[in-house]
Amino acid sequence: MPDPRGFLKVERRTAPTRPVDVRILSWTEVYESFDHQSASQQASRCMDCGIPFCHNGCPLGNLIPEWNDLVWRDDWVSAADRLHATNNFPEITGRVCPAPCESACVAGIGGDAVSIKQIEVSIADDIWDGAPPAPMTPTRLTERTVAVVGSGPAGLAAAQQLTRAGHTVVVYERDDRIGGLLRYGIPEFKLEKKWLDRRLEQMVAEGTRFKTGVNVGRDVTLSALRRQFDAVVLSLGATVPRELRIEGRELKGVWQSMEYLTPANRVQQGDLPASPIDAAGADVVIIGGGDTGADCLGTAHRQGARSVTQLEIMPTPPQTRADATPWPTWPLMLRTSSAHEEGGERVFAVSTQKFIDDGTGAVAALQIVDVIADAGRFTPVPGSERELPATLVLLALGFAGPDLSHLDDLHDAGEATIGRDHAFESKVPGVFVAGDAGRGQSLVVWAIAEGRSCAAAVDAWLMGEARLPRPIAPSDRPLTS
């Protein structure tokens, strides 16, 4: 273990951010570097807690105390080995994961939790800055073939695990590039795509094959894939957005969050000279207070919005952990992202009643009302109705489930996700389901854990024995943002 008194002597620190007035002028990541000495000091705060609840807090079961100890001892190569033993993409989770492990950290009961996420990304970046992780090619091939549909975090994790197990794996992606929400959903200032591209190069070197521009269910049927491959993994994500069906929804200037974020990301990829949905000079209103709403907020800042307001129907969360979510559960509390630090107004406990036309068919304002939450119901406060100017409205209300419009035989009527059993297998033999397509909207770290577990189930189904680690089962409760 690290220094037994480290958590008493060293204060919690994370990487500093670049000044707001500087970082909103560019799309590079907001955090500055965190040197080895600082990471080692933070790792020393990992205490001799007896039972490391951080294992349970992390869906991947990351070996956190082990790599904390190795970082403290300045053995970064071994730390990277322990990190990669449970996590295929730590350079990604170290940037975008909300760190449920830290909420379960024993040091956080009476003080500040260990800055686990910061140490994780420090280890991940160190290995890429030095000698990049070598491809892990299988010693022998099994002659079994697997199609993975979808190249988000669940699909990529499943594909890498199955390739390393010796199977021939082909990943099908309907977009023009590999990555799913990692590519087009998460802004560059939160996750620079160089990290994704480097990992994809490793996967190609290991033998994973990628096919883009193929929409399974439309360009090729699922039954055709099933005939061609020994097994199929569906990792379609949850891409169907939740709607706000109120008066004025059809007005110009009201967009779903991904309709806004995707072209903004394509600009950074060099596909577009400018986004067709630009917040420059606009009064922007974001409806939804989650991570996607924060991504829209940071994007609007960088595009030069005149004002940005983020609306949330729930009441203002407490500044510290609520009594209803005691340690080591995921706490109900106010969270401030780097995008919130950059400006804008957050308004809680309000509901949008209608969008108001400017007379030309475009949105000019929202009519909102204060609400009181009680047992899941929201009651409008009489006399609190008011108008909020808006020339660009972004709906960040979450996602209902996967797009199953061409895969009707896979799910039951009324179900938003694809059903699967304890072994991740759907009702179609040999067709498995991983990530948000089966679990519903969740976190990147849950998607990776599901991909790894699904890969283990597929490998056991193909080979008759379990050979890959399986961190979770479908019944495990997800942590939603």
N, C-alpha and C positions, 0 to 999 in steps of 0.2 A: 504494500500500500504506500501511497505518498506520505509526506510529512504528517504525522498524527496530530499535529497542532496547527497545520496549515490553514484550516478554516477559521481559526481564531486569530491568526496573525496577518492574513492576506485578505484584503477587501475584494469583492467581486468586481470584475471589469470585463467589458466586451470591446470589440474593435470600435475606434472612433469613426464618426461619419464626417464626410467632407462638408464644408459650410453650405448651408441651404442655397445662398445666392450664387454659389459656384456650381453645385451639382445639378440644379434644375436647368442649367444651360447645356447639359450633355446627357447622354443616355447610358453612360458607363455606371457600374455599380457604385452605390452610395458609400460603401464602407472602405476605410483605409486599411493598410496592412497591419497585421498583428504579429510582432516578432516572436522568435522562439523563446526568448527569456520571459516575455509576458505570458505566453501560453503555458510555459512550464510553471510559472508562479500560480496561474489559475488552476492548473492540474493538481497542485499541492493542496488545494482546498478539499479535494475528494477525501472524505473522512473514513475512518474505520467503523462503518455503520452496522456491520454484522450482516444485515440483510439489505442488499442494494435494491431498493424499490425502483430505481431508475430502469432496471431491466424490465419490470412490469409496465412502466410508463411508456416504454418504447415499443411500438408494434413489431419492430424487427428483432427485439431482444439484444440490442447492441451490447457488447462487452465493455461497458463504459468504465468501470473501475480499473479494468486491465489496461486499456489504452491511456487512461489518465496517469496510471503509475509509470508506464513506459515513457510518456512525454516528460514527466517529472524527472525521470532518469536520463533524459536526452537520447533515448533510443527510438528515433522517429521511424526507422524502417520497420521495426517490430510493431510499433504502434499502428502503422498503416496496414500491416498484415492482419492484426486483430480487428481493425475497423472494417476491412474488406471481407472478413470472414462472415459477416452478417449483413453487410450492406453493399449492394452493387454500385450505388451512385452517391457516396458520401459528399462529393463536391456539390451535389444538387441539394440533398437534404440539409446539409450544413448552411445553405443559403435560404431555403424557402420553408423549411419545417418550422412550425410554431413551438417545437421543443416540449412535447408532453413529458419527456424524461426529466426535465428540470422541475416540472410541477410535482413530480414524485420524488425528487431528491430529498434525502433525509436532512441534509444541511439546511434545507429551506423551511423546516418546521419552525425553528426559532430564529432564523436569520435569512441570509441570501443563499439561494441555491448555487451550486457549482455551475459555472458558465459552460455547460457541456456542449452546447451547439457551437460556441466559438472554438473550443478545443477541437471538435470534430472537423470543422472546415479548415482549421489550421493544419491538421494532419493531412487532410485530402489535398490541400494546395501544395503542401511541402513535397508530396510524392510526385505531383505533376511538374513542379518547378525543378525538381532534380531529374531523376531517371523515371520517365513515365511508366506506369504499370505495364508490365510485359503481358502480351496476349497469353491467355491460359487455354492452350489448345488441348483437346482430348488426346489421350494416349492411344485410343482406338475408337473407331466408329461403330455404332450399333446397327447400322443399316435401317434404322427407323426414321421416319420423316414426320415433321410437325409443322403445321401452318399456324402462325400467330397473326391474328387480325387486330390491328391497332398498334401504334408505336408510341403510346404514352408511357409513363413510368411502369405501369403493370406489365404491359406487353414487352417492353425492353428487358425488364428484370426476368420475366419468364423465358424470353428468347435466349438471354445470355446463360442462364442456368441450364437450359436444355441443350444448348450448343456445347457447353463445357462437359455435359454428361455424355457426349458423343453422338447425339442425334443430329440429323440434318434439318436445319430450321430455316424457314422462309417467313419473313415479316411482311405483311401486306398493309399498306397505308394509303388512305384515300386522298390525302393532301399531296402536294408536290415535294414536300420534304419530310424527313423522319423526325419524330419528336412529340407529336400530338400537342397537348396543352403546354408541355415544356417549351415547345418551339413557338407556338403562336398565341398562347394564352397568358404566359408570364412575361411581363415587360423586361426589356434589356437591363434597366437599372436595378432590377431585383435578381436577375439571373442572366449573365452574359452567355450568349450561345456558344462561345468557344469551349465552355466546359462540356456541353452536350456533344459538340462536334468531335472533341478529343475522345470521348468515351465511345462514340459510334465508330471511330477509326479503329479502336481496340476491338470492338465487336466484329467488324469486318475481317480484321486480321485473325480472329479466332475461328471464323468460318460462318458466322451468321450472314444470311443473304437478305437483302431488302428490295422490295418492289413498291414504288410509289405510284400514285395516280390510279390505284385500283380500289374501287368501292365494292366491297364484298356484299353480295345481295343484289347488286345492280349490274356491275361489270362481270362478275363471276358469282355463281350461286354457291351457297353453303354446301349443298349436296355434291356439287362438283369438286369442291375442296376436300370434302370428306372422302370421296372416291380416290382422289389423287394422293392424299396424305394419310398416314396411319392415325394421326390425332390432330385436332384443331383446338386452338385456344382463342377464345373471344375476349379481347380486352378493348372494348369499344369506347370506354369512358362514359361519362354522363354528360351528353352534349345538348340535350333538349332543355332549353331555358324555361324557367317559370315565367308565366305571363302576368301582367297587370291589366285585367280586362275592365277598364273604366272608360268613361266618356273622353273622347279626344285621343285615344291610343293610336289612331291612324294618322295623326298629324305628322308632318315632316319635322325632323329634328328629334324624334323619340326613337331611340335605338336600344337593342339588347347589348349587354356589355361586350360580348364576343364579336359582335358586328363592329364594335369600336376598337377593341384591343387588337384583333387580328390584322387589319391593315396597318395599324401603327407599328406592329412588329414586323410586318413585311417591308415597311420603309427602312427599318434598321437592317433588314437582310439585303437591301439593295434592289428589291423587286419593284418598288414604287418610288417616284420622286417626292411624292407627298401623299398623305392619307386623304381619301375622299371624305372622311368624317373628321374634321379638324376643329379643335376647341379654341383656336386662336381668336382672341377678342370676344369669346362667347361667355354668357352667364350659364354655367354648367350646374345641373342638379343631378346627383347620383342617388338613386333610390336603392338602398341596401347598404348595410354597414359591415359586411364581411370582408374577407381578403380580396375578392374580386372587385368590390367597391373601392378598396384602397389602391388596387392596381390602376383602376380608372382615374382615381384622384391624382396619383403621381404622373400618369400620362397627360392628363389635362394641364397640370402645372408646366410640364415641359413643352407643351404645344402653345403655351401663352394664353391660357384662359383669363378672362377679366375677373371672374369670380367663380368659386366652386363651393357648393353646399352639398353635404352628404346627409341624407335622411335615413332614420332608422325607426321602425315602429315600436321596438322594445324600449323600456325605460333606460335611463343612463345607468350602466353597471357601476358597482362600487369600485373605488380606487384600489382596494385590497381584496384578497380572497373572501368570497361570501361564505357565511356559515353553512349554507346549503350545499356547498361543494368543498368539504374539508379535505385536507391532505390525506392520501396522495392522489385524489381525483383531479381531473381537469377543472381548474377553477373558473367560476363566473367572476369576471372582473373587467374593468376598462382596459383595453389594449390600444396602445398608440404606436402605429407603424412609422417607418421613416417618411412615408408619404404624408401622414398627418402632421408630422413636424414641419413640413414644407409650406403649410398654409391651408386655407379653406376653413369652412365652418361645419361643425357636426351638430345636428339637431336630432334629439332623441324623442321618443314617445309622440310621434306624429304619423298621420296616415294621409296619403294622397287621395283626394276625392275625384278630381278630374283634371285633364289638361285643357288649357285655354287657348283658343285659336287667335292668331294675330290679325285675322281677316283675310289672309292669303293662303290658308291651309297649312301654316307652319305654327309650331308651338311658341307661345309668348310668355306663359306663366303656368304655374300649378296652383290649384286650390287645395290647401292642406288644412288639417284640423288636428288639434291635440287629442290624444287618446289616453285612456286609463286601462292598463292591463290587469286582468283578473281571471285566473285559471284558464289561460289560453284564449280568452276573449278580449277584444279591444273595443271599449266604449268611447265614442266621441264626446268631447267636452263641449257642451252647448256654449255658443258665443265665441269659440276659439277659431272659427274659420277665418282664413286669410289667404292672400295670394302671394306667391313667391315667384319673382321674375326668372325666366329660364328660356334660353334660345337653343340649348342642347340638353336633352334629358337622357340619362343612361340607366337602364334597368339592370341592377346587379342583385337579383333576387334568388340566386342559386339555380340549381339544375334539377329537373325532375327525374332524369334517367337517361339511358342510352337511346339512340335513334334506332328503332326496331321496325321502321316502315317497310323494309324489304326482308325482314326476318320473322314474319308473323308466326311461323310454325314453332318458334323457340320459346315463346312466353304465353302465359295465360291471360285472357282478357281481364282488363282492370289492373294488371300488375305493371308497375313502371320499370322494373328490372327483370333480368333473366334468372329464373330459378335454377338452383344447383344443389347438389347434396353435400354431405360432409367431405366428400373427396373432390369438390369443385366441378363435378360432372353434371351437365345439363340433362334434360330428359331425352336428348338425342345421344345415343351411345357414341363415345369417342370425341364428343364436343364438350370442352371445358370452358369455364367462365372465370375470369379474374378481374379484380379492380372494381371501379365504379359501376361497371355494367351489371355486376351481381350484387354489390354491396350498397350501391347508391352513392351519391356525392360524398366524398370524404377528402382526406389529405394525401399528398404525394407519398408520405412515408407509409401510409396504409396501402397505397397502390403497389409500392415496391414489395411490401411484406406479402400482399396477396399474390403478386407475380411469382415470388420465390416459392410460396406454399403451393400454388397451382402447378408450378413446374415439377415440384416433388411428387405431386399426385399423378401428373401425366407420366413421369418417368416410372413410377411404380406400376401404373396401368400397362405401360408398354413392356416393361422388363420383368414384371412379376415380383419385384422386391423394391423396398425403399432404399434409395441411394443418395438422395439429396436432402438437405435440411429443410424443415417445414416449421416456420416460426408461429403460424397462426392457423386457425380453422375458420370456416365461413361464419360460424355462430358467434365468434368473438365480436364484442360490441365495438362499432366504429367510433372514432373521435371526429366529429364534424366541426368545421370552422364557424 
